[in-house]
Amino acid sequence: RSELYRTPFRCSGVGLALCRRLLEEDGGRIHLCISCRNAQKSEATRECLLAAYPAARLSAVHMDVGDLASVLRAARQLRRRYRTPRRAPPRRAPARTRLSPPRSSPRRFRRLDFVYLNAGIMPNPRVNLTALWHGFLTGKVLHMLTTAEGIMTQTDRLNADGLQEVFATNLFGHFILVRQLEPLLCGNENPSHLIWTSSSNARESAFSLSDYQHAQGQESYSSSKYATDLTSVALNRKFNKQGLYSSVVCPGLVMTNMTYRILPVFLWKLLMPIMWLIRFFTKTYTLTPYNGAEAHVWLFKQKPEYLDALVKYHSCTSGLGKSYVEPRKIDVDEETAEKLYQKLMELEKQTLEKYSDLLD
């Protein structure tokens, strides 16, 4: 039976590796729908995947999760594309006329089994060299290099919707998408599974309910990823009984376009041999997008109703290059998760009032 899987991503990195690995795992049974913030890149990525997997069933949707109007348009397109069509009432046959067998209707997809929420940004990243040197002196440098705690800052800004750009792209755009796709996610015969790409950089100390968009700080990426963990916990509390489950994953340190913007490329090349050595001591240096997608693919094979909602699934790679998944408890307070969820709902209400013309 064909099924639909949906993957918002940036046409490269972990997103593209995930698509390839899903098609390798079960390409004959799934229908994969990809989305990118650029329509041309979406189609180019689709053609690239079809060249490697000619029998794959692929479709593409243009969506920029940092642009709420784009998210609402994409969600409306998906609802219309995969909504179960209404059947016209059967006509009464004339007397003494034998009815021919009904023709089989074209196959349509009535649900989303998996939604991979992978898109994210880290604008204007900077390394705090003073903090890094302090880490060397205090023996915390390995932990800092693994989680980027205290050594990574970003300069955020407002987007066209008046929201903090990192918050809107890394969390709120995804939240709006999930809410708009509820008819395809809830109440199905089989459970549906949301899989959010979080980070080991998600830290409670970078997050504040009073400033949940992180307008006042310089660790917007860390704040948005911790808010992602909170949102996943809240969604499980709200929707598990309706057959919708949510999980968070960490791809580890992966060399992608986002990572290369942190330091000059030549410096990364100099550091690469050291990073391969560090992998013998810290398992989250996955380095390649293929290894970074390990936890995403592992969750693809699991029954979501048996997973722990308070666990983050980390992609790990041993010093010898063996990939595996390590579950770790996430440090979140469920009451804080509920409060954040209510704030997101209030913001959603304002969004839908502003873009009412994009709703069905």
C-alpha positions, -999 to 999 in steps of 0.1 A, spaced: 0 0 0 14 33 -10 20 58 18 30 95 19 60 108 37 67 145 39 101 161 44 107 199 46 144 205 41 169 227 24 178 207 -7 210 195 8 226 182 40 207 159 63 174 165 44 187 152 11 206 124 28 174 114 46 154 113 13 180 90 -2 181 67 28 143 65 30 142 55 -7 169 29 -1 150 15 29 115 12 13 114 31 -20 89 7 -36 62 13 -10 64 50 -1 54 82 -17 79 109 -7 69 146 -8 97 171 -5 96 208 1 122 235 -1 121 273 3 129 277 -34 105 262 -60 133 257 -85 154 239 -59 125 217 -49 120 205 -85 158 202 -91 161 180 -60 131 159 -72 148 154 -105 181 145 -88 164 119 -67 145 105 -97 178 101 -116 192 80 -87 159 62 -80 139 60 -113 111 40 -98 106 63 -68 72 81 -64 81 117 -56 63 150 -55 75 185 -45 59 214 -28 73 249 -25 73 261 11 95 285 31 88 278 68 101 312 77 73 328 57 39 321 73 20 329 41 41 303 22 34 277 49 -3 283 48 -3 281 9 17 248 10 -6 233 37 -37 243 17 -22 227 -14 -15 195 5 -49 193 20 -65 197 -14 -42 173 -30 -46 145 -5 -81 151 8 -105 122 3 -128 133 -26 -165 134 -20 -184 109 -39 -214 119 -59 -246 99 -51 -251 70 -74 -276 74 -103 -306 51 -104 -304 27 -133 -332 26 -158 -356 -4 -156 -343 -37 -172 -308 -22 -175 -278 -41 -162 -253 -19 -144 -217 -24 -155 -191 -29 -127 -179 3 -112 -145 16 -124 -118 17 -98 -111 53 -87 -76 67 -91 -55 61 -60 -54 91 -36 -35 95 -4 -57 101 26 -31 106 53 5 115 62 23 88 80 55 107 87 63 144 87 100 152 90 104 188 103 140 194 94 144 229 80 164 254 102 187 284 101 216 297 121 222 333 109 254 351 114 271 325 137 301 336 157 325 317 179 334 331 213 371 324 214 374 337 250 349 311 262 366 284 241 400 292 257 383 292 292 370 257 283 405 245 276 417 258 310 388 243 329 387 209 311 353 215 297 364 220 261 352 185 249 317 192 262 317 226 247 329 213 213 301 186 215 272 209 224 286 244 214 275 255 249 287 290 256 308 293 225 282 300 198 262 332 193 240 345 165 226 378 154 189 374 149 164 398 132 127 403 125 112 387 94 85 401 72 58 387 96 73 407 125 86 375 142 122 367 152 136 350 121 152 320 139 121 313 160 98 316 130 120 293 108 131 267 133 99 263 152 68 284 145 65 277 108 67 240 115 41 244 142 17 262 119 22 234 93 14 207 117 -17 225 129 -29 230 93 -23 193 84 -42 179 114 -69 164 92 -43 143 75 -24 134 107 -51 126 132 -78 99 134 -62 75 109 -62 37 111 -24 38 116 -6 64 138 12 94 123 46 105 134 62 139 136 100 139 137 116 172 146 153 179 140 165 193 173 201 197 186 224 189 214 228 227 216 192 229 229 196 243 264 172 255 290 195 283 301 191 299 266 153 298 267 128 320 286 90 319 285 89 356 288 111 359 257 102 327 239 112 342 205 146 351 220 145 388 209 168 399 238 195 373 236 223 361 214 217 323 214 185 322 193 195 288 177 198 271 211 166 287 223 146 276 193 158 240 196 149 239 233 115 253 224 113 225 198 118 199 225 91 215 246 67 217 217 72 180 209 64 171 245 32 192 245 20 178 212 23 143 226 1 152 255 -24 168 232 -26 144 203 -15 109 213 -51 98 218 -59 109 183 -31 88 168 -5 115 164 30 111 180 60 134 181 97 127 185 129 148 185 162 138 171 198 153 171 218 146 139 251 154 157 278 176 143 273 174 105 294 193 79 267 211 59 263 246 45 251 258 79 282 244 96 306 258 71 293 293 78 306 292 114 343 293 104 362 299 72 363 269 49 401 266 50 400 264 88 374 236 87 398 217 63 426 222 88 404 210 117 389 180 99 417 155 109 413 166 145 376 161 143 380 126 130 402 119 160 377 135 184 351 110 172 370 83 193 361 103 224 327 118 215 301 99 194 280 128 182 306 139 156 287 122 128 303 146 103 285 134 71 248 140 63 244 103 57 255 95 93 235 125 106 203 110 93 207 78 112 182 86 140 156 99 114 158 66 96 157 46 128 125 62 138 111 54 104 112 18 114 97 21 149 61 21 161 56 56 175 32 45 202 60 26 219 85 54 220 93 76 250 80 112 245 107 125 269 137 111 249 158 127 222 172 102 197 208 111 188 226 100 157 260 87 167 291 74 150 319 55 165 356 62 160 357 34 134 327 48 115 298 26 127 265 45 129 239 39 156 212 57 176 215 66 213 183 77 232 189 103 259 164 119 283 156 155 275 157 180 303 123 196 300 96 206 324 61 195 312 44 225 328 67 248 308 59 228 277 22 234 282 27 271 288 48 275 256 21 255 237 -5 280 248 17 309 237 21 293 203 -16 288 201 -22 325 208 3 334 181 -13 310 157 -47 327 163 -31 361 153 -15 345 123 -48 330 110 -66 363 114 -39 380 94 -39 355 66 -76 344 66 -77 346 28 -53 317 27 -76 293 46 -101 270 31 
